[in-house]
Amino acid sequence: MSRPPATFATARLFVRPAREHDGPSVFTAYASDPDVTRYLSWRAYERVEPLSAFLRDCIAYRERHHGPFVWLLCLKGTDTPIGSISLTREDPGRATFGYVLGKKFWGHGFATEALCPLVDWALAQPDIFRAWAFCDVENIASARVMEKSGLQREGILRRWQIFPALSSAPRDCLAYAKVR
Ligand SMILES: CC(C)(COP(=O)(O)OP(=O)(O)OC[C@H]1O[C@@H](n2cnc3c(N)ncnc32)[C@H](O)[C@@H]1OP(=O)(O)O)[C@@H](O)C(=O)NCCC(=O)NCCS
């Protein structure tokens, strides 16, 4: 099973793994903002230390074949994260994606720009047949990112994921995928 690239570049982004000292900049860029985490499976961080611990885990996950692989998105020419993207291969034959951006970077197509090359990478692997992601049924921006990245809407996963900012009960999600 091959690992995805450690770093890659797009037209505007340099995408790299998290490092131990990224905690404070990730906290400031997006992870402490409840507007950002509204449709995420985790709550906004109130302190940097637990976030730094999570980033340390991400570094360790990289050593595993199935990840999750978490990258930080930096504007080219900078080393400061504006968001992140993840790829998980826990299910045979599938790659699952997730992404998040700091609020002031919404609406510029950055998530699509980061997702497209990873979808291409995934479907070029002999053992990956399905690149997919899901979002809350009300997360219109995320659904558009998936569409613009070439994933097709498959339907609604009922009661699929808990988004703690919205409800303690799992909510319906939209599933999007590209297969080969
Ligand atoms: C979801 C997210 C990553 C989108 O990234 P982005 O780089 O801002 O996305 P884009 O710039 O490609 O814009 C998203 C599209 O959704 C549209 N959109 C955004 N909010 C919308 C809304 N409320 N209603 C309708 N369309 C909306 C935009 O117009 C754009 O469409 P267009 O390209 O056809 O004009 C970003 O909003 C984010 O980080 N949100 C918080 C975290 C999150 O929800 N992550 C996804 C979890 S599944």
The ligand as an SDF file (V2000), in Angstrom:
LIG
                    3D

 48 50  0  0  0  0  0  0  0  0999 V2000
  -16.2020   24.0500    3.3800 C   0  0  0  0  0  0  0  0  0  0  0  0
  -15.0120   24.9370    3.0660 C   0  0  0  0  0  0  0  0  0  0  0  0
  -13.7510   24.1160    3.2180 C   0  0  0  0  0  0  0  0  0  0  0  0
  -15.1630   25.4430    1.6370 C   0  0  0  0  0  0  0  0  0  0  0  0
  -13.9140   25.8270    1.1230 O   0  0  0  0  0  0  0  0  0  0  0  0
  -13.7290   27.0730    0.1590 P   0  0  0  0  0  0  0  0  0  0  0  0
  -12.3480   27.0370   -0.3390 O   0  0  0  0  0  0  0  0  0  0  0  0
  -14.1990   28.3000    0.8500 O   0  0  0  0  0  0  0  0  0  0  0  0
  -14.7230   26.7090   -0.9810 O   0  0  0  0  0  0  0  0  0  0  0  0
  -14.9340   27.4810   -2.3560 P   0  0  0  0  0  0  0  0  0  0  0  0
  -14.1960   28.7650   -2.3540 O   0  0  0  0  0  0  0  0  0  0  0  0
  -14.6740   26.5180   -3.4470 O   0  0  0  0  0  0  0  0  0  0  0  0
  -16.4750   27.8790   -2.2960 O   0  0  0  0  0  0  0  0  0  0  0  0
  -17.4660   27.0050   -1.9790 C   0  0  0  0  0  0  0  0  0  0  0  0
  -18.6510   27.1280   -2.9250 C   0  0  0  0  0  0  0  0  0  0  0  0
  -19.8080   27.0650   -2.1130 O   0  0  0  0  0  0  0  0  0  0  0  0
  -20.6010   28.2130   -2.3430 C   0  0  0  0  0  0  0  0  0  0  0  0
  -21.2150   28.5460   -1.0620 N   0  0  0  0  0  0  0  0  0  0  0  0
  -20.5910   28.8580    0.0900 C   0  0  0  0  0  0  0  0  0  0  0  0
  -21.5070   29.0620    1.0570 N   0  0  0  0  0  0  0  0  0  0  0  0
  -22.7120   28.8880    0.4800 C   0  0  0  0  0  0  0  0  0  0  0  0
  -24.0450   28.9570    0.9520 C   0  0  0  0  0  0  0  0  0  0  0  0
  -24.3170   29.2350    2.2220 N   0  0  0  0  0  0  0  0  0  0  0  0
  -25.0560   28.7160    0.0880 N   0  0  0  0  0  0  0  0  0  0  0  0
  -24.7950   28.4070   -1.2080 C   0  0  0  0  0  0  0  0  0  0  0  0
  -23.5430   28.3190   -1.7090 N   0  0  0  0  0  0  0  0  0  0  0  0
  -22.5220   28.5620   -0.8660 C   0  0  0  0  0  0  0  0  0  0  0  0
  -19.6800   29.2570   -2.8800 C   0  0  0  0  0  0  0  0  0  0  0  0
  -20.3960   30.2100   -3.6420 O   0  0  0  0  0  0  0  0  0  0  0  0
  -18.7630   28.4070   -3.7180 C   0  0  0  0  0  0  0  0  0  0  0  0
  -19.3980   28.0230   -4.9100 O   0  0  0  0  0  0  0  0  0  0  0  0
  -18.9020   28.5010   -6.3690 P   0  0  0  0  0  0  0  0  0  0  0  0
  -17.4660   28.1330   -6.4860 O   0  0  0  0  0  0  0  0  0  0  0  0
  -19.7860   27.7740   -7.3120 O   0  0  0  0  0  0  0  0  0  0  0  0
  -19.1020   29.9890   -6.3680 O   0  0  0  0  0  0  0  0  0  0  0  0
  -14.9260   26.1390    4.0130 C   0  0  0  0  0  0  0  0  0  0  0  0
  -16.1320   26.8350    3.9200 O   0  0  0  0  0  0  0  0  0  0  0  0
  -14.6850   25.7160    5.4710 C   0  0  0  0  0  0  0  0  0  0  0  0
  -13.5590   25.5590    5.8740 O   0  0  0  0  0  0  0  0  0  0  0  0
  -15.7760   25.5400    6.2370 N   0  0  0  0  0  0  0  0  0  0  0  0
  -15.6520   25.1240    7.6350 C   0  0  0  0  0  0  0  0  0  0  0  0
  -15.1520   23.6890    7.7720 C   0  0  0  0  0  0  0  0  0  0  0  0
  -16.0170   22.7110    7.0260 C   0  0  0  0  0  0  0  0  0  0  0  0
  -17.2260   22.7900    7.0630 O   0  0  0  0  0  0  0  0  0  0  0  0
  -15.3450   21.7670    6.3560 N   0  0  0  0  0  0  0  0  0  0  0  0
  -16.0060   20.7310    5.5920 C   0  0  0  0  0  0  0  0  0  0  0  0
  -16.4600   19.6300    6.4730 C   0  0  0  0  0  0  0  0  0  0  0  0
  -17.2970   18.3800    5.5330 S   0  0  0  0  0  0  0  0  0  0  0  0
  1  2  1  0
  2  3  1  0
  2  4  1  0
  2 36  1  0
  4  5  1  0
  5  6  1  0
  6  7  2  0
  6  8  1  0
  6  9  1  0
  9 10  1  0
 10 11  2  0
 10 12  1  0
 10 13  1  0
 13 14  1  0
 14 15  1  0
 15 16  1  0
 15 30  1  0
 16 17  1  0
 17 18  1  0
 17 28  1  0
 18 19  1  0
 18 27  1  0
 19 20  2  0
 20 21  1  0
 21 22  1  0
 21 27  2  0
 22 23  1  0
 22 24  2  0
 24 25  1  0
 25 26  2  0
 26 27  1  0
 28 29  1  0
 28 30  1  0
 30 31  1  0
 31 32  1  0
 32 33  2  0
 32 34  1  0
 32 35  1  0
 36 37  1  0
 36 38  1  0
 38 39  2  0
 38 40  1  0
 40 41  1  0
 41 42  1  0
 42 43  1  0
 43 44  2  0
 43 45  1  0
 45 46  1  0
 46 47  1  0
 47 48  1  0
M  END
$$$$
